[in-house]
Amino acid sequence: MSTPFPGPGAGPLGGFSGRDPHGPGLHLEAVTYVAGRTLLDDVSVVFPAGKVTALSGPSGSGKTTLLSIAGGLLQPTSGTAELDGRETWTGSGDPLPEVAFVLQVYGLVPILSARENVSIALRARGTAPADADEAAEAALARFGIADLGERQVEELSGGQMQRVACARGFVVGADVLLADEPTSELDEGNRGVVLAELREEAARGAVVVVATHDPAVVDACDLHVALDEGRVVQ
Ligand SMILES: Nc1ncnc2c1ncn2[C@@H]1O[C@H](COP(=O)(O)OP(=O)(O)OP(=O)(O)O)[C@@H](O)[C@H]1O
């Protein structure tokens, strides 16, 4: 079964061409990151609001590093990452409240239930516990795992954990959603579900960036930025 959510096609230079470079979105300008060696080298790219951008590249090409700088987890060695004119690096390594991540390593708390893992993302932002729990259940349902809400995360399969991580990232309704390989453990049907949800987030105006190795995911995105050895090659 092919993905039921084909995008308009991710053309060459999709991350750059044909758009106002100053439009709403996440703007990275001449970003370089050095940690022993140069991991990102003079990267300038725009992730526009309302679009899903695929970030592809071989393993080790710098995708996670780029997402981390884009979302304010890491300070660039030089250059800037700005969300609508505001630097995402706030000096602490905490992301802006407008930014949500789906992390490649999930970052779930193993002894908490799936619902609790999703709920805490909202509670941390000040949502009342009962409302957060209700929204968490709805978010789990978006990814087809409503029945797993009470299960401890350490009892779940890799793919189930990945869907909990997706629910936790998506539940916030953030202005910026940065998803690092969110479909790597999923079968084709569940990959289609995640792609549809990514498109929903963009449709409500969010900046959505998805790091991926999967050509089917790239094809389903609106735009495509490719990295190789820390440089943008497409
Ligand atoms: N804190 C760090 N210090 C030194 N090197 C690092 C650090 N973090 C990542 N690296 C290296 O930087 C390079 C880019 O890593 P990164 O995780 O960004 O790549 P990636 O494209 O996301 O890879 P993958 O597809 O395997 O997840 C790799 O060679 C990695 O070993």
PDBQT file of the ligand as one rigid body, heavy atoms in Angstrom, charges set to zero:
ROOT
HETATM    1  N1  LIG A 301      27.686  16.470  21.115  1.00  0.00    +0.000 N 
HETATM    2  C1  LIG A 301      28.386  15.992  20.090  1.00  0.00    +0.000 A 
HETATM    3  N2  LIG A 301      29.728  16.043  20.102  1.00  0.00    +0.000 NA
HETATM    4  C2  LIG A 301      30.459  15.581  19.079  1.00  0.00    +0.000 A 
HETATM    5  N3  LIG A 301      29.913  15.018  17.982  1.00  0.00    +0.000 NA
HETATM    6  C3  LIG A 301      28.581  14.938  17.919  1.00  0.00    +0.000 A 
HETATM    7  C4  LIG A 301      27.741  15.417  18.945  1.00  0.00    +0.000 A 
HETATM    8  N4  LIG A 301      26.455  15.194  18.583  1.00  0.00    +0.000 NA
HETATM    9  C5  LIG A 301      26.496  14.600  17.386  1.00  0.00    +0.000 A 
HETATM   10  N5  LIG A 301      27.772  14.448  16.983  1.00  0.00    +0.000 N 
HETATM   11  C6  LIG A 301      28.220  13.907  15.686  1.00  0.00    +0.000 C 
HETATM   12  O1  LIG A 301      27.703  14.804  14.743  1.00  0.00    +0.000 OA
HETATM   13  C7  LIG A 301      27.359  14.132  13.531  1.00  0.00    +0.000 C 
HETATM   14  C8  LIG A 301      25.928  14.476  13.190  1.00  0.00    +0.000 C 
HETATM   15  O2  LIG A 301      25.057  13.824  14.138  1.00  0.00    +0.000 OA
HETATM   16  P1  LIG A 301      23.490  13.924  14.012  1.00  0.00    +0.000 P 
HETATM   17  O3  LIG A 301      22.917  13.106  15.123  1.00  0.00    +0.000 OA
HETATM   18  O4  LIG A 301      23.097  15.340  13.918  1.00  0.00    +0.000 OA
HETATM   19  O5  LIG A 301      23.264  13.217  12.599  1.00  0.00    +0.000 OA
HETATM   20  P2  LIG A 301      21.916  12.649  11.958  1.00  0.00    +0.000 P 
HETATM   21  O6  LIG A 301      21.933  13.074  10.534  1.00  0.00    +0.000 OA
HETATM   22  O7  LIG A 301      20.746  13.041  12.777  1.00  0.00    +0.000 OA
HETATM   23  O8  LIG A 301      22.164  11.096  12.060  1.00  0.00    +0.000 OA
HETATM   24  P3  LIG A 301      21.100   9.852  12.192  1.00  0.00    +0.000 P 
HETATM   25  O9  LIG A 301      20.358   9.811  10.898  1.00  0.00    +0.000 OA
HETATM   26  O10 LIG A 301      22.024   8.676  12.377  1.00  0.00    +0.000 OA
HETATM   27  O11 LIG A 301      20.243  10.136  13.373  1.00  0.00    +0.000 OA
HETATM   28  C9  LIG A 301      27.642  12.663  13.779  1.00  0.00    +0.000 C 
HETATM   29  O12 LIG A 301      28.889  12.347  13.219  1.00  0.00    +0.000 OA
HETATM   30  C10 LIG A 301      27.672  12.552  15.304  1.00  0.00    +0.000 C 
HETATM   31  O13 LIG A 301      28.523  11.512  15.698  1.00  0.00    +0.000 OA
ENDROOT
TORSDOF 0
